[in-house]
């Protein structure tokens, strides 16, 4: 049992460190690209194009990457032309 537990701990440390390093690298790339502003827009669009269909959808959540203005949400309240009674 002790030998198996030692091997388990070593593997957890090894793969945990690899996973953490990959996450740190991904965050570093993201923040580096985000700090560039407009220059990173094309790179973010390219990364998003590799994602699943909802991400690639032209009216999806990342439409700002393609330069489309966001539509203003409809206001709540009375419809145009109708006043309060």
Secondary structure, DSSP 8 states (H G I E B T S, - for coil): -HHHHHHHHHHHHHHHHHHHHHHHHHHHHHHHHHHTGGGGHHHHHHHHHTS-HHHH-TTSTTGGGGT---------SS-TT----
